[in-house]
Every structure is written in structure tokens, then in C-alpha cells.
Amino acid sequence: MRAGACSLTSEENSNLKSTTQGGCRFVVQWPALFYLACFHYNYALPIKELVMKSFTVQNYNSPFQDFYQEKLSSREKDSKWVDPGFKWYFQTQAGSDVEFHLIDRFCAFALLILFSPILAAVSIGIKVFMPGPILFKQTRVGRNGKLFDVLKFRSMIDKAEESTGHTLSWEGDPRITVFGKFLRKSHLDEFPQLLNVLKGDMVFIGPRPERPEFTLVFEKEIEDYEKRHLVEPGITGLAQIACGYDAPAQEKLTYDLMYIAHRRSVLLNLLIAYHTAKKMLLMRSTANIVLDH
């Protein structure tokens, strides 16, 4: 992990957990690793009680990381690289997430082409059943607090907030049209955010971007909420498959911080992608990977 990265640790006196499910006994020192094991074995285990109160956020630098920053990072840039690839990487990209961003953008471009017939059909459906614009644009908070416009297929009546003001959607929200309910349930309304990924405002997997009006409130009321902005926001995330749509922001934050700590794990990202696709195909609001209290 890089210097200054966000890591999640458990209390020293409660860092050993065990449970039994389906004939398998799990003994876990780190609840986050236990959480990943639950994904792997496809068990919906009662682990909320293990994670909701056992994590704190801290900055951690190992002795090697300190040594690297003091001795090696400048050597990388000062070395006279012959190969232009190594020279470009160590002088401009070392320590960044450029590889992940390039992969995200390539996949976004490929998916836009692959699903273009579906996107065209949704656009026609909105024009036929929902008078008004096809796309809905809304300001959200990105990495380091940068504001950007997130794109969605419109699922509500046109100018839905003129009468209600800034408010979160709720179960049975009358502003959502019949066709819009289908778009939300199938998550097809999120597909235009592939354009946000191409622009570099978002990635595929990460904390969902929140509106600035609500972000200001959550940062005052919820400890460590600002840590979500250490990384780019995502189209989907660990919180989106672990929690319901109307889950409290505090609960979603727990899973967002869990993901940030392990975001470089290929396995974790594949698991989130798999359960997101499964949730879409089954038209569910959550992937049911965690038991409720």
C-alpha cells in the first residue's frame, strides 16, 4: 500500500473472529478478509456484527514505504532509462492508478459499442413513454471533492425536483414513471455513466458519488465520511451489492472504506463485478451477500 493510503484495522483485543456455516469453520484475524471469504464461498453469513463496529481509519506507513519515499522514488525519476516505456512510467505514472484507469476506459468504450442496441431501445422508450429529455444530468462529488455531472437515463418525470426541492428518492416515489421503475430495477438507467468513465470522472468500481448538498451534511454527521473522496467514484461498489438502495449512509460508508482498503485486489473487483451483473440480471436492489441483523 502506498504511503498515506487509507487502511482499515480492527481493535487489538477483538481481532480474532470465528464462525461456523455450512460445515465450514472460519477463523479470521481481519474481518475484511473474512468478508472476502464469504464472497468466495458464496455464503450469506452473519458478518455485519463483525464489521460494523470493528473498523477505524488510519494512515499507515511501513518502514519500507518510508525508505522507498526517502531513497528510491527520486532515483526512479533521475535514472537515465533507455527504454521510453520505463522512462515514461517511472517519471510520470509510478504510484498512480493509471493502469486501472486505462482498463476502465477501454472496457467502457467496448461496452458502449456492445450494448448500443439496448441503449438505443431505452432512448426510444423514454421518448415514447416519458416526454422530455432522454438523459438526466446531476452534479456529484468526485475524487478530492471535485464536482462533475453524472449522467443517467431519466427515470422520473421532467423537472421532478421543482416541487420537492433537493431530496433523496424513496420507496413508492410518485415522481418515478412506470418505465422509469423498470429502468431502475434493471439498473439500465446507470448505463450512460460509461461516458463518465470515458471522461475520467468515474471508474467502474468505487464508492457511489453523492450530491454535494447531502455530502456536506454527511461529512458533518458521519465520522470519516470524507475518506470516500480519496478515490474515484464508481458505477458500482461493495456498498451497492451489500446494502439496499435505502440503507443508511453510515452503513454504506463501512463497505466503501472496506473497498478502498482493498481496491487493488483483482479478486475483490471481479467478485463485485460478478455480483453486480447477477443483481442486474435478477433485477434485485441488492445482491443478498450479507445477512441483516
C-alpha positions as CSV (number, residue, x, y, z in Angstrom):
1,M,0.0,0.0,0.0
2,R,1.3,3.5,-0.9
3,A,2.3,6.0,1.8
4,G,-0.6,7.9,3.1
5,A,-3.1,5.3,1.8
6,C,-6.2,4.5,3.7
7,S,-6.1,1.2,5.7
8,L,-8.7,-0.4,7.9
9,T,-7.7,-2.1,11.1
10,S,-9.6,-3.8,13.9
11,E,-9.2,-3.4,17.7
12,E,-6.3,-5.4,19.1
13,N,-8.4,-7.1,21.6
14,S,-11.1,-8.2,19.2
15,N,-9.2,-9.1,16.0
16,L,-9.8,-12.8,16.2
17,K,-13.2,-13.9,15.0
18,S,-14.6,-17.3,14.2
19,T,-17.9,-18.7,13.0
20,T,-19.3,-21.9,11.5
21,Q,-21.6,-22.1,8.5
22,G,-22.4,-25.0,6.1
23,G,-19.9,-27.2,7.9
24,C,-17.0,-24.8,7.4
25,R,-15.4,-23.0,10.3
26,F,-13.8,-19.7,9.6
27,V,-11.2,-18.2,11.9
28,V,-10.3,-14.7,10.9
29,Q,-7.8,-12.2,12.2
30,W,-9.0,-9.4,9.9
31,P,-12.8,-9.1,9.4
32,A,-12.3,-7.6,5.9
33,L,-10.5,-10.8,4.8
34,F,-13.3,-12.8,6.3
35,Y,-15.7,-10.7,4.3
36,L,-13.9,-11.7,1.1
37,A,-14.0,-15.3,2.1
38,C,-17.8,-15.1,2.4
39,F,-17.9,-13.8,-1.2
40,H,-15.7,-16.7,-2.3
41,Y,-17.7,-19.4,-0.7
42,N,-21.0,-17.7,-1.7
43,Y,-22.3,-17.8,1.9
44,A,-24.6,-15.1,3.2
45,L,-23.1,-15.2,6.7
46,P,-24.0,-13.0,9.6
47,I,-20.9,-10.8,9.5
48,K,-22.4,-7.3,9.9
49,E,-21.8,-7.6,13.6
50,L,-18.1,-8.4,12.8
51,V,-17.6,-5.3,10.7
52,M,-20.0,-2.6,11.7
53,K,-18.1,-1.7,14.9
54,S,-14.7,-3.1,14.4
55,F,-13.0,-0.8,11.9
56,T,-11.2,2.5,12.3
57,V,-9.5,4.5,9.6
58,Q,-5.9,5.5,9.9
59,N,-2.9,6.4,7.8
60,Y,-0.1,3.8,7.8
61,N,3.4,3.9,6.5
62,S,5.5,0.8,6.8
63,P,9.3,1.2,7.4
64,F,9.9,0.1,3.8
65,Q,7.4,2.7,2.5
66,D,9.3,5.4,4.4
67,F,12.6,4.1,3.0
68,Y,11.1,4.0,-0.5
69,Q,9.9,7.6,-0.3
70,E,13.3,8.8,1.0
71,K,15.7,6.8,-1.1
72,L,14.1,5.2,-4.2
73,S,11.4,7.4,-5.5
74,S,13.8,10.1,-6.6
75,R,16.2,7.5,-8.1
76,E,13.4,6.2,-10.3
77,K,12.9,9.7,-11.9
78,D,16.6,10.5,-12.1
79,S,17.7,7.2,-13.7
80,K,18.7,7.5,-17.3
81,W,16.2,5.0,-18.7
82,V,17.0,3.8,-22.2
83,D,13.6,2.3,-22.9
84,P,11.0,5.0,-23.4
85,G,8.3,2.9,-21.7
86,F,10.2,2.6,-18.4
87,K,11.2,6.3,-18.7
88,W,7.5,7.4,-19.1
89,Y,6.2,5.1,-16.4
90,F,8.7,6.0,-13.6
91,Q,8.8,9.7,-14.4
92,T,5.1,10.3,-14.7
93,Q,3.0,7.3,-13.7
94,A,4.7,5.5,-10.8
95,G,2.5,5.1,-7.8
96,S,-0.6,6.2,-9.7
97,D,-3.7,4.1,-10.8
98,V,-3.1,4.8,-14.5
99,E,-3.3,1.1,-15.5
100,F,-6.6,0.7,-13.8
101,H,-8.0,3.8,-15.4
102,L,-6.9,2.8,-18.9
103,I,-8.5,-0.6,-18.4
104,D,-11.7,1.1,-17.2
105,R,-11.8,3.4,-20.2
106,F,-11.2,0.6,-22.6
107,C,-13.9,-1.5,-21.1
108,A,-16.3,1.4,-21.1
109,F,-15.7,2.0,-24.8
110,A,-16.2,-1.7,-25.5
111,L,-19.4,-1.9,-23.5
112,L,-20.9,1.2,-25.2
113,I,-20.4,-0.5,-28.5
114,L,-21.6,-3.9,-27.3
115,F,-24.8,-2.5,-25.7
116,S,-25.5,0.2,-28.2
117,P,-28.7,-1.6,-29.5
118,I,-30.0,-1.7,-25.9
119,L,-29.1,1.9,-25.2
120,A,-30.9,2.9,-28.5
121,A,-34.0,0.9,-27.4
122,V,-34.0,2.6,-24.0
123,S,-33.7,6.0,-25.6
124,I,-36.7,5.4,-27.8
125,G,-38.7,4.0,-24.9
126,I,-38.0,7.2,-22.9
127,K,-39.1,9.4,-25.8
128,V,-42.3,7.4,-26.3
129,F,-43.4,6.9,-22.6
130,M,-41.8,9.9,-20.9
131,P,-42.0,13.3,-22.6
132,G,-38.9,15.3,-22.0
133,P,-35.1,14.8,-22.3
134,I,-33.6,11.3,-22.6
135,L,-30.6,11.9,-20.3
136,F,-30.6,13.3,-16.8
137,K,-27.6,15.2,-15.6
138,Q,-26.9,15.9,-11.9
139,T,-23.9,17.3,-10.0
140,R,-22.0,14.9,-7.9
141,V,-18.8,14.9,-5.7
142,G,-15.8,13.1,-7.1
143,R,-12.2,12.4,-6.0
144,N,-10.7,15.1,-3.8
145,G,-14.1,16.9,-3.8
146,K,-14.1,17.7,-7.5
147,L,-17.6,18.3,-8.8
148,F,-18.8,16.7,-12.0
149,D,-22.0,16.0,-13.8
150,V,-23.1,12.3,-13.6
151,L,-25.3,11.0,-16.5
152,K,-28.3,8.7,-16.2
153,F,-31.2,7.7,-18.3
154,R,-34.1,9.8,-17.0
155,S,-36.4,7.7,-14.8
156,M,-38.6,10.5,-13.3
157,I,-41.0,13.0,-14.7
158,D,-39.3,16.0,-16.2
159,K,-38.2,18.6,-13.7
160,A,-39.0,16.3,-10.8
161,E,-37.5,18.5,-8.1
162,E,-39.2,21.7,-8.9
163,S,-42.0,20.8,-6.4
164,T,-40.0,18.8,-3.9
165,G,-36.6,20.5,-3.8
166,H,-33.4,18.6,-3.3
167,T,-34.4,15.2,-1.8
168,L,-33.4,11.6,-1.9
169,S,-35.8,9.2,-3.7
170,W,-37.9,6.9,-1.5
171,E,-39.9,3.7,-1.8
172,G,-43.0,4.5,-3.8
173,D,-41.7,7.8,-5.0
174,P,-44.6,9.1,-7.3
175,R,-42.1,11.1,-9.4
176,I,-40.8,7.8,-10.9
177,T,-42.6,6.8,-14.0
178,V,-43.7,3.3,-14.9
179,F,-41.0,2.9,-17.5
180,G,-38.6,4.6,-15.1
181,K,-39.3,1.9,-12.5
182,F,-38.2,-0.7,-15.0
183,L,-35.1,1.2,-15.8
184,R,-34.2,1.5,-12.1
185,K,-35.0,-2.1,-11.3
186,S,-32.9,-3.4,-14.2
187,H,-30.2,-0.7,-13.4
188,L,-30.3,0.2,-17.1
189,D,-30.6,3.9,-16.0
190,E,-26.9,3.8,-14.9
191,F,-25.5,2.8,-18.4
192,P,-24.8,6.4,-19.5
193,Q,-22.2,6.6,-16.7
194,L,-20.0,4.7,-19.1
195,L,-19.5,8.1,-20.7
196,N,-18.4,9.4,-17.2
197,V,-15.8,6.6,-17.1
198,L,-14.5,7.6,-20.6
199,K,-14.2,11.2,-19.4
200,G,-12.2,10.1,-16.3
201,D,-14.7,11.4,-13.8
202,M,-15.6,7.9,-12.6
203,V,-14.4,4.3,-12.7
204,F,-16.3,1.0,-12.8
205,I,-15.9,0.1,-9.1
206,G,-15.7,2.5,-6.2
207,P,-17.9,4.4,-3.8
208,R,-21.0,5.8,-5.4
209,P,-20.8,9.6,-5.9
210,E,-23.1,11.6,-3.7
211,R,-24.7,15.0,-4.4
212,P,-22.9,18.0,-2.8
213,E,-26.0,19.0,-0.8
214,F,-26.0,15.7,1.0
215,T,-22.2,15.3,1.1
216,L,-22.0,18.5,3.3
217,V,-24.5,17.0,5.7
218,F,-22.9,13.6,5.9
219,E,-19.4,14.9,6.4
220,K,-20.6,16.8,9.5
221,E,-22.7,14.0,10.9
222,I,-20.7,10.8,10.0
223,E,-17.1,10.3,11.0
224,D,-14.6,9.6,8.2
225,Y,-17.2,10.2,5.5
226,E,-14.7,12.4,3.6
227,K,-12.4,9.3,3.2
228,R,-14.7,8.2,0.4
229,H,-13.2,11.0,-1.7
230,L,-9.7,9.5,-1.6
231,V,-10.6,7.6,-4.8
232,E,-12.6,8.0,-7.9
233,P,-16.3,7.2,-7.5
234,G,-17.7,4.2,-9.3
235,I,-20.7,3.0,-11.2
236,T,-21.0,0.1,-8.7
237,G,-19.3,-0.8,-5.5
238,L,-19.1,-3.1,-2.5
239,A,-21.8,-1.0,-0.7
240,Q,-24.1,-1.3,-3.7
241,I,-24.1,-5.1,-3.6
242,A,-24.0,-5.4,0.2
243,C,-26.7,-2.8,1.1
244,G,-30.1,-2.0,-0.1
245,Y,-30.8,1.2,-2.0
246,D,-32.3,3.0,1.0
247,A,-29.6,1.8,3.5
248,P,-28.2,4.5,5.9
249,A,-25.2,6.4,4.7
250,Q,-23.2,5.2,7.8
251,E,-23.8,1.5,6.8
252,K,-22.8,2.2,3.2
253,L,-19.6,4.0,4.4
254,T,-18.4,0.9,6.2
255,Y,-18.4,-1.1,3.0
256,D,-16.9,1.8,1.0
257,L,-14.0,2.1,3.3
258,M,-13.5,-1.7,3.2
259,Y,-13.3,-1.5,-0.6
260,I,-10.9,1.5,-0.5
261,A,-8.5,-0.5,1.7
262,H,-8.5,-3.5,-0.8
263,R,-9.3,-1.8,-4.1
264,R,-6.2,-3.1,-5.8
265,S,-7.3,-6.7,-5.3
266,V,-8.2,-8.3,-8.6
267,L,-10.3,-10.9,-6.9
268,L,-12.3,-8.4,-5.0
269,N,-13.0,-6.4,-8.1
270,L,-14.0,-9.5,-10.0
271,L,-16.3,-10.5,-7.2
272,I,-18.0,-7.1,-7.1
273,A,-18.4,-7.2,-10.9
274,Y,-19.9,-10.7,-10.8
275,H,-22.4,-9.9,-8.1
276,T,-23.3,-6.6,-9.8
277,A,-24.1,-8.4,-13.1
278,K,-26.1,-11.0,-11.2
279,K,-28.0,-8.3,-9.4
280,M,-28.9,-6.7,-12.7
281,L,-30.0,-9.9,-14.4
282,L,-32.2,-10.8,-11.5
283,M,-33.4,-7.2,-11.2
284,R,-32.7,-7.0,-7.5
285,S,-31.9,-4.0,-5.4
286,T,-29.1,-5.8,-3.5
287,A,-27.0,-9.0,-4.1
288,N,-28.0,-10.5,-0.7
289,I,-24.4,-11.2,0.2
290,V,-24.8,-10.1,3.8
291,L,-27.5,-11.2,6.4
292,D,-29.4,-8.4,8.0
293,H,-29.5,-8.1,11.8
